[in-house]
Amino acid sequence: MSLNTEIVLWCVVVPMTAACVAALLGKHLIARRVGVDETVTPRRSSGVGGITVGLGWWTGLVIAMAARQWMTAEVGWSQRLLGVEAWQTALWPLLLLTLVPSHAGDQRMTAARWVAAAVFACLLAYVAIPHGEAWQDSLHLHRPWSALMVASVVLNTFALDGLIRSGAKVWSLLVMIAGIGPAFLLASLNYAAPAEWTLAGIGATVGAMLAASWATIRASDQTNEPAQDNEAAIAGLSAAITLPVAGLIATTVTTARFYTWEEYPTWLYAVSLFLPTIVALVDFPLRRFSGKVRVPVAALVSAALIGACVGKLVLQEPPESW
């Protein structure tokens, strides 16, 4: 099996399949709980189903990490699981983010969930930023980038949560995929290993989107399931991975920053860290319109931001070396 085939298999196909299956199961659990007892609110009923969706997404990253990193590492399994490098250690705070009690998407996040999200975002920043004697020359970057990571996780989660609650139950997943795009591009130009891991995150998010799309199409062909219950279940599916996706974006961009000698402009890192937030800000005044207006605008904004990153990172000629 060639290297490219292995990457496609372990970093795209398998994570996408795992996330899709888990998302379909989680959606079923959410819909069943909502339909059984009318006194159970969508926010309270989606915990188990939401965690199932989140764990499926996270499992896709674990599979990619195991196949492409753990199995080839020349260290003991304890070191492999705990992470040889800082970005590998971030896998475990991402797990905690998937376990934060989920909601159905049409309800606001609870105060407890925001507190948990902020705490785990701080933990993610603590473990994901490289430290030690080899990184003494980058100590001046630790405090600002820790703050940027926490801000990225919280603001992107808030932005995606707002999109889902305003009706973007399926296409918010496209915004998540677009949000990972610049982070993946930065990583792929500087360090292949975390780029492969980030590609697995894209594959897993695509799997969740396929599940949400299939559930939407299936619901339109059925009349026995209340439309409100089905919409709450699909919203819960999308909401379940907002936190881990936001964490993946922050981790990948930060890793790319610490593993490069290139001096990229500030706006490039800002776009890479906050693309979902930017899309949500543009979408905010358009929320009274239908998806026929909102989706093209969101796609245009995302494409313009990603295109600017591609133009800067790929198409621009490198400076002459002396």
GUTI-576607 format. One record per residue (C-alpha): residue in one letter; x, y, z. Coordinates in steps of 0.5 Angstrom, whole numbers, plus 2048, in hexadecimal, padded with zeros to 3 digits. Example, Ala and Ser with C-alpha at 12.3 -4.5 7.8 and 13.67 -1.06 7.14 Angstrom:
A8197F7810
S81B7FE80E
***
This chain:
M800800800
S8038077FE
L80480C803
N7FE811800
T7F980B800
E7FB80A807
I7FA811809
V7F3811805
L7F180B808
W7F380C810
C7F2814810
V7EC81580B
V7E880E80A
V7E880B811
P7E7811815
M7E1813810
T7DE80C811
A7DF80C819
A7DC813819
C7D6812815
V7D480C818
A7D480F81F
A7D181581D
L7CB81181A
L7CB80D820
G7CB813825
K7C5816820
H7C1810822
L7C2811829
I7C1818829
A7BA817825
R7B8811829
R7B9815830
V7B581B82D
G7AF81782B
V7AE813831
D7AD818836
E7AA81F834
T7AC82283B
V7B4820839
T7B7827836
P7BB826830
R7C1829834
R7C0823839
S7BF81E835
S7C581E830
G7CA81D835
V7CC815833
G7CA81682C
G7CF81C82C
I7D481982F
T7D481382A
V7D4817825
G7DA81B828
L7DE81482A
G7DD812822
W7E0818820
W7E6818825
T7E7810823
G7E881281C
L7EE81681F
V7F1811823
I7F180C81D
A7F5810819
M7FA81281F
A7FA80A820
A7FB808819
R80080E817
Q80481081E
W80380B823
M80480481F
T80B80781C
A80D80B823
E814808826
V81280982D
G80D805832
W806805832
S80580A838
Q80980F834
R80580E82E
L7FF80F831
L801815835
G80481882F
V80B81882D
E80A82082B
A80582582D
W800825828
Q7FF81D829
T7FE81F830
A7F882382E
L7F481D82C
W7F281C833
P7EF823835
L7EB82282E
L7E881C831
L7E6820837
L7E3825832
T7DF82082F
L7DC81E836
V7DA825838
P7D2824838
S7CF825832
H7C9829830
A7C482882A
G7C682E827
D7C0832827
Q7C183482E
R7C6838831
M7CC835834
T7CC83483C
A7D0838841
A7D3832843
R7D583083C
W7D983683B
V7DD836841
A7DF82F83F
A7E0831838
A7E583783B
V7E8832840
F7EA82D83A
A7EC832835
C7F183583B
L7F482D83C
L7F482D834
A7F8833834
Y7FD830839
V7FE82A836
A7FE82C82F
I80483182F
P80B82E82F
H80F82F835
G81582D838
E81D82F837
A81C82E82F
W81783482F
Q81A839833
D81B83E82E
S81383E82D
L81183F834
H80F846832
L80A84382E
H80783E833
R802843836
P7FF847830
W7FE84082D
S7FB83D833
A7F6843833
L7F584282B
M7F383B82C
V7EE83C831
A7EB84182E
S7EB83D827
V7E783782B
V7E283C82E
L7E1841829
N7E083B823
T7DC837828
F7D783D829
A7D783F822
L7D583881F
D7D0837825
G7CD83D823
L7CD83B81B
I7CA83481D
R7C4838822
S7C383C81C
G7C1837817
A7C8835814
K7C782E817
V7CA82A811
W7CF82F80E
S7D2832814
L7D682B813
L7D882E80D
V7DB834811
M7DE830815
I7E282C80F
A7E483380C
G7E6835813
I7EB82F814
G7EE83180C
P7F283680E
A7F5833814
F7F682C810
L7FA83180A
L7FE834810
A80082D813
S80182A80C
L80782F80A
N80A82E811
Y809827814
A806821810
A80581D816
P80082281A
A7FD824813
E7FB81C812
W7F881D818
T7F4823816
L7F2820810
A7EF81A814
G7EB820818
I7E8822811
G7E681B80F
A7E381A815
T7DF821815
V7DD81F80E
G7DA818810
A7D681C815
M7D3820810
L7D281A80B
A7CE817811
A7CA81E812
S7C881F80B
W7C681880B
A7C1819811
T7BF81F80E
I7BD81C807
R7BA81680B
A7B681A80F
S7B381E809
D7B0817806
Q7AD81580D
T7A7817810
N7A7813817
E7AC81781A
P7AB81E81D
A7AE823819
Q7B082781F
D7B3821822
N7B781F81C
E7BA82681C
A7BC826823
A7C081F822
I7C382281C
A7C582881F
G7C8824825
L7CC820820
S7CF82781E
A7D082A825
A7D3824827
I7DA825824
T7DA82C824
L7DF82C82A
P7E4827828
V7E482A821
A7E6831824
G7EB82D828
L7EE82A822
I7EF83181E
A7F2834824
T7F782E825
T7F982E81E
V7FA83581D
T7FE836823
T802830821
A80483381A
R80683981D
F80B836822
Y80E83181D
T80F836818
W81583B816
E81183F811
E80E846813
Y807846811
P80384C812
T7FE84D818
W7F884D813
L7F9846811
Y7F9843818
A7F384781A
V7EF844814
S7F283D816
L7F083E81D
F7E984181C
L7E683F815
P7E083D818
T7DF84381C
I7E0847816
V7DB843812
A7D6844818
L7D784B819
V7D584C811
D7CF848812
F7CC84B818
P7C8851814
L7C684C80F
R7C3847814
R7BC849812
F7BD84780B
S7BC840809
G7C283B808
K7C283D800
V7C5843802
R7C9841808
V7CC83B805
P7CF83F7FF
V7D2844803
A7D5840808
A7D883C803
L7DB8427FF
V7DE845806
S7E183E807
A7E483E800
A7E6845800
L7EA844807
I7ED83D805
G7EF8407FE
A7F3845802
C7F6840806
V7F883C800
G7FA8427FC
K7FF844802
L80283D804
V8028397FD
L80183E7F7
Q8068447F9
E80D8437F7
P8128427FD
P8178477FE
E81E8477FB
S823843800
W82A846800
***
